[in-house]
Amino acid sequence: EWIKIGKFVTMHGAEVIEAKDNWNFTRSLLFGYAIPFTHTGIRAGYQFFDGVKGYLGINNGWDNVKDNNKTKSVEGALAWAASDKLSFNLAGMYGPEQTSNDHSQRGLVDFLATYKLFDKWTFMVNADYGHEEDVVAAGKDGSWSGVAGYLRYDPISWMSLISRTEFMSDRQGLRIVSGTTQDVWEQTLTLELRPYKDLITRLEYRHDESSSPIFTDNQSPSSHQDTIGLEAIYVF
């Protein structure tokens, strides 16, 4: 059992803020737009029995050190390590997030499953659904959702090949680009090399596609974007 008080990272999502602990160079759509990053409040954890943990907390909401209204948000999660190859995490949040509004509630459900298919292959899937009252207009609710699938292959101890495929729906333009109705999908391919114990290098190609022209190509609106990235991380 443990208790945290202060500012801490969210329990939602497959990816984290620390780059070294992620599989890809770029962050997923779900990490950037579907979920919060941090919370400020109190969180408690409890080990029910082997392989099963529960978490419960009260906080100031999504990324708010100081609350923007007078009512707190509630968070909870249940983590189950079914075996040394299969694990699940189900997390949720509920509470008002609009400034000076204690009545319009925002809810979020996040699901994560990790399965080690074979000795060198690992599969991970993350899904999110969010809903908020009165966010489009008074009396008109809005929602967003998405799913991401990851596949990691470790052919040798110092090399990994990672694929991430994801889709996110933001039909009311609440999360990705304010006011822009769209569905977005992306495909990312990452080569990770670890030539030394504390050095991580990644070469990555990513393709993003949207139902709305949210990108720019030669100063003109575009519905797609291709990027190539290279990073090096030294851990100390």
MOMO-V674420 format. One record per helix or strand of 3 or more residues. SS is the DSSP state (h for helix, s for strand). FROM is the first residue (numbers start at 1). TO is the last residue. If there is no record, write none. Layout:
# MOMO-V674420
ss = [SS	SS]
from = [FROM	FROM]
to = [TO	TO]
This chain:
# MOMO-V674420
ss = [s	h	h	s	s	s	s	s	s	s	s	s	s	s	s	s]
from = [2	19	29	38	52	73	86	105	121	140	159	182	199	215	220	224]
to = [9	21	34	49	59	81	96	115	137	156	170	196	210	217	222	234]
